[in-house]
Amino acid sequence: MTRSAVLHEAARRVLGACEVTAVLGDAVVRVSDARGQEFVVKQHASRSKHDREVHAYRYWTAALAPSAPRLIAADSAAMTIVITMLRGQPCSGDPTAATHDQAGTLLRRFHDTEPARELPWYTSWLDDRVRHWTSQTRTLLSTKDATVVDSHLRGLFASLCPCCHRVIRRICSVTAGRQAWPCFDGQMNERKRYPSDLTDERWALIEPVITAWKAAHRSVSGHQGGYAMREIVNAILYQSRTGCQWEYLPHDLPPRSAAYYYFAKWRDDGTDQAIHDLLRWHAREKQGRKADPSLVVLDTQSVHAAASVPADTTGKDPGKKVPGRKRCLAVDVLGLVVAVVVLAASAHENAAGIALLERVAAQASTVRKALVDQGFKNAVAAYGATMGIDVEVVERNPAAMGFVPQPKRWVVGQTFGILSFHRRLVRDYEHRLASSASRVYWAMTDVMARRLTGTSAPSWRCT
């Protein structure tokens, strides 16, 4: 079956009886229905192109005047769309200039037909963009000059109608070489995304917590901040995944001053843990379990510390011969972190176990049993009994040779392995113990957000 026949069949399923009146390209035909109304049927070469054009017709052109083309139907399986016909002229000469000229002509026609509708969210977006770009020029301009530029830009944009705003926004994104498409329920992504960046679905999981925090921590001066909260989280996740220093964050992400400010704020007031716990509850309920577990598995991992880490927060594990810190986790049967404690590597397993049980009792009162290995002694079991938690030591079979995963206890080892994908956790670089624990929360937040949205993480071979 030829391409035009495939497109004709797609049009017939939507419009009923129709006929092809012109072949406009390799994958574009014009059809006419029984009433003589004309439509365009297109088939895309790739899934990304199909999704982008469907998104544009549903959200972008829908905000223009009624004479703008409209999406009639979209078939994601066949990657075809049916849109209303809009007469135009083919491009000739310089395609970029011709495209811009045609965009201006179409814009004029939309203006003459009916004024575009005002959308309140766009005013907010535009204000944010002006504030962002003027903040970028403060290293080149004085405060007074930046204020003049800010006022001038606001005046220019205010004099344009919303339809002009949209066309300018799209043309600028194309000429800058970006694949930037309008997002009508969030910030427009103006840069090439990193693999660690939040997708819209993952951002939607944590946005309510961040938005509530932002609303409760307003600046006394009224300053709203120069960076979007989503970009701040992207910077934290980028550093967590790559292990880079704060000063080595890419220039198209918020700088160290902004990223570390929020990282420290959320670490100190527990927002990072609140986001983590929220996703853990979602992940457990998605698996058909209650929000809080009744059983946890405790274990520790000794990791080397960087040379810059204060000596008074580190030590040497006498058993594993590792100088650094001891990362202590309590996880549920799904391998999700319930509590985190970071100590000097010289701390005994009993100290780690008691500290973990305290955190577990405070954060998940439903826990009634804890599984530990033979490194945890009677002191941990005795302390657990005072808190209503039965501590069971899972003993290794003495006849077993080599490494043998212990039933139920193996999940904590798996969690330690998953955390190693985040290179910031391969070695402890943090000056504060609380920062080390926060890194675990952010890494697991990334892991759980990907699980909840079905997003895969790149492997070591891809990084």
N, C-alpha and C positions, 0 to 999 in steps of 0.2 A: 504494500500500500504506500503510495507516494505521500510526501509531507503535506501537500495541499489537501489530499483526501483525508488524512488524519485530522487536520484542522477543520475540514468541512463536517466530519462526523462529530467532532467536539461541539461545533456550533449547533448542529441538529439536536443534540441531546439537551441543549439549553433553550434554543429558540424555536424548536419545531422545524417545520418545513422552511428551508432557506436554500440559497444558491450562492456559489462563489462568483463574485463580479470582478474581482481583480486579485492578482498575486502581487503583493507589495514587497516581497522579499523571500529569502529562503525559508523563513519560518513565520511569515506574516501574510494573511489573506484578508480581503474585505468581502463580507457576505451581506446579503440583503434578505430580510424576512418576507413573509407573505404580505405585509402591509407596506413594503417598500422602504422600511427603515434600515439604515446601514450600520454595520458593526465591524469591528476589527477583532480577529482571532490571532493570538500569538502563542508560539511554543518556545520556551526558554531552553537554553543550552545547558544550564546548570541549576541546581537547587537554590544556590545563594541568589542568583539573579532573579529567579522566580519569586522567592520570598521577599526580596527587596522591592520588586515592582508591585506585588500585591499589597505590601505594607504602604507604599507610596499612594496607591489608588484609594486604599481604605481610609487613610488618615490625613494625607497631604492634600490631594485634589478635592477631598470631601469638604475642605474648609474654603475652597474657592467658589466662585459664582456658579450658578446652575448650568451655564453653558460649557463648563469644563468637562472633560471626558469622565465617565463614570464606569466603575467596575460592575459588570453584570454577573459574572461567575468566574470562579477559579477552581481548577482541578489540580491539586497538589501531586497526585499520582502521575498524571500525564504532563505536569508542568505547563499547562495551558491556561490562558485567560481569555475572556470575552469582554470587550469594552465598547462603549458607544463611540461612533465615528466622529472625528473632528477634522474637518477639512484643513489642509495646510499645503505648503510648498516644499519640495525636496531641497535638501541642502546642496549648495554648489560653492566652489572655491574653498576658502578656509573653513573647515567644518566647525571649528570652535567659534569663530566670529559669526558664522551663519546661524549656529545654534543660539547664541546670545541674542542675535537680531530677532529670530523667530520667537524666543522667549519674551522679548519686549513687545512684539506685535500681539502675541496671545494675551499678555498682561493688559495691554490696552483694550482688547476686546472684552476681557473680563470686567474691566472698570466700566466700560460703556454699557455693559449689560446690567450689572447690578453690583453695588458696593460690597466688598468682602465683609464678612462678619468679624466683629471684634471678639477675641478670645482672651479672657483674663490671664490664663496661664502663660500666654505668650509675652505679655507685659512683664511678668515676673522673670521669665527666662531672659528677656532682652536686658532687663536691669542687671541681672546676674552677669551676663556677658560683658556689659560695659564696665562693671566693677572689676571683673577679672582682668580685662586687657589694660585698664588704666593702672591696676596694681602692678602689672608686669613692666610698666614704663617708669616706675618710681626710681629705678636705679639709674635712669638716663635723664629724668626730669626732676626739677625741684618740686616740692609739695605744692607750691602755688601754681606752677605750670601744669602739673598733673590735675589739679582741681579745675583749671580752665579747660583742659582737654576733656575731662569728664563731663563738664557742663555742656560743652559744645557738641560732644557725641550724643548726649541725651537729647539735646534740642533737634539734631538732625534726624535721629530715629523717631522722635515723637512726631515729626512732620510727615512721616511716611505712613501709608495705610498698611494694615496687616498683610495684605496681598503682596505688597512690595517687600515687606520684611521676609516673607517666605522665599520669594524668588532670589533675593540677595543672599539669603542664607544658603540656598542650594547652589547657586553659581559660585559663591566663595568657597564652598566645600569642594566643588569639582575642580576649580582652577588651582586650589592649593594641593591637589593630588590626593585628597582624602576621600575615603568611602564613607562619608558622613550622611546619614539619613535621619530625618526628623523623628524624634521620640516624644510623643505628646503626653507622656506621663512621667517624664524625668529629664535629666540633663542630657544634652547632646554630646556624644563621645567624639571629641575633635582630634583624637590621636589614634595611631595604630595600637590596638590592644595587645597586652602581654598575656601569655598563657595563664598567669596567676590572677588576672583581672576578674572581678565579679561579673557574671552574666546578669541580665535583667531578673531572671528567676531567682538566682542566689541572693541578689541584692534585696529582692522583695522579702526574703525571709528575715533579714536583720534590720531593714530600714525602719520599721516601727520603733525599735528600741533606740536607734541612733536619733531619730526624729524627736522622740520624747525626751531624750537626754539633752538635745540641743535646745529644745523649748524651755527646759528647766534650768539651763545655764546660759541665760542671755547676758551679753556684755552690758555693763553699766553705761558705756558710751553709746550703745546702740549699734556697734559694729557687728556685722553678720559674718565676718570672716571672708577671706579671699579665695577659699577652696571648697569645692563640694565635698560633703562628707563621704560620698562614695569613693572619691579619689583618695581621700585620706586612708580609707580601709584598703584600697588597692595598693597604696604605698606600703602599708604594714604587711600585707600578704606577699607583696613582691619581695620584701626583705626577708620574710620568713622562709619563702621558697628558695631564694637564691643565696641567702646567707651574707649578702653584702653589708658593708658598713653604712651608717646613716648618711655620711657625706657622699657616698657613692650611689645614692638613689638617682635614677635617670632624670634628666632635666624636664621631661614632659610629665613627671609626677610631682606632687607637692614636695617642697624642699624639706630638709631635716628639721628646720625650726617648726614647721607646721605639723609634720608627721609625728615627730617625737612628742610634741606638746600634747596631742590627743592620745597617743599611746600611753604616756605617763598618767594623764588624767583618768583614762578608762582603767588603767591598772590600779590606781590608788583608790578609786571609788567603787570598784567591782563591776563596772559596766562590761568589761571583757568577759568576765565569768557569767554575768547575766545573759549575754548573747549566747555563750557556749551552752549554758544550762537549758535555755529555751530550745535550741536546736536538738539537744540530747533528748528532751521530752518528745519533740516531734518525731525524731528518728525511732524512739522506742515505740511510740504509739503506731507509727507506720508499720512496724513489725508485729503489731497485735499485742503489745505488752503495755503494762501500766507505766505511767510517767516516771515513777521512781522505782528502783530495783529493790529486791529483798535480799540479794546476794551480791557480794563484791569479791574481787580477787585483788590481793595486795602484792606488790613486788617493787623492787628498786633497780636502778641502773646507774652505774658509776660512769661519768663522762669526764674527759679531760677538760680543763679550763684554759682559756686563753691567757696569755702573759699579762694582759692588762687587768685581769680580774683581781680584786683586792684579796690579799693573802689571808686576811682574817675570816673570809667566807669560804675558804677552800680547805682541803685536807687530803690525806692519802688513804685510800681504801686498803687496809692491811691484807685482805683476802685476795682481792683482784689486782693489787699493786697499781692502782690507777690514781694519779694525783688530780684532784679537781673537785667536782661536786657530785652529790648523790641525788638523782631524780626519782622521786617516789610517787607511784600511781596507785589509785584504787579504781578499777574498771568493773563494769557489769559483764554479763555473759555475752553481750554483743561486742565487747571490746571498747565501749564508749567510756570516756573518762568521767568519773564521779568526783574525785578529789585529787589534788596535786599538792605535793610538799617538796621543796628543794632544800637540801641540807649540805653541809660540807661532807666530802666523801669519807672522812674519818668517822662520821657518826655511825653508831651501832644500828643494826637492823631493828633492835627493840625500840630505839628512839624514833626511827622512821615509822615503824608500825603503830606506835602509840599516837604520833602526830597525825597519821593518816586516819586512824579510827576517830580521833577528835573531829577532823574535818568531815568525815563521812556522817557521823552522828548529827552534826550541825546542818548538813546540806541535804541529807536523805534519811529522815527518821524512820523510814520503812525497812531499812536494812536490818536483818536479823542474823545473817551468817556471813563470815569472811573466810576465804581460803588463802592460806599462805604456804610458803615453802619452808624447808627445814632450817633456814637461816634465822627465822623469827623464833624466839624462845618463849618460855612460859610467861614472861612478864607481859607480853602482848596479849596472850590468852586471858590472863588475869585482869588486865585493864579492860579488854573487851567485855568480860563478864559483868563488870560494874556498869557498863553502858547498855546491857541487854543484847550484845552481839556475840554469837558463838563463833569463836576463832578455831578453825580446823586446820591442822598441819597436814598437807598432802605429801606423804613420804614417797620418795623415789624407790622403785623396785631395785634392790641391790643386785639382782641377777641380770638386769638390763645392761646392755653394752651400748656405749655411745649416747647420742642425744635421743631421748624418747619424750615426746610431748605428753604432759600430764593431763588427764581429763579435766575439762573446764578451766584449769589453770593456764592452759596454753594461750588463751585469748590475750592475756596481758603481755606475753612475749610478742604476739602479733601486733599489738598496739605500739610497743616500742619500735618495732620494725617499720610501721607506717609513719611514725613520727620522724624517722631518719630520712624520709623523702624531703623533709623540710630542712635544708642545709644549715639554717641558723641553729638547729638543735643537735647537729652532729657533734659540735663542741660547744661548751658553755662560754658565751662571750659577754654575758650580762654582768654589770657591776653589782646589781641588787638581786637578792634571792627572789624578791617579788616579781622582778622583770623576767626571770627564768621561768617562773610558774606561768606568767602571762603569755609567754611564747608558746607554751604547751596548749593553753586555751585557744589561742588564735590558730594554731596548726590544726587542732581538732575541729574548730569551727569551720575551717576550710574543708576538711575531710567530710564532715557531716552535711554541709551545704551541698557538696557535690553528690553525696549519696541521695539526699532528698530530692534533687532535681535531675538525677540520672546523668550527671556530667562526669566524664572520665578525666583523670589527672594525667598529665604527661609523665612518662617514665623517666628514669635516669638517662636512658639512651637518647631522650628527646631534649635534655637540658644541658 
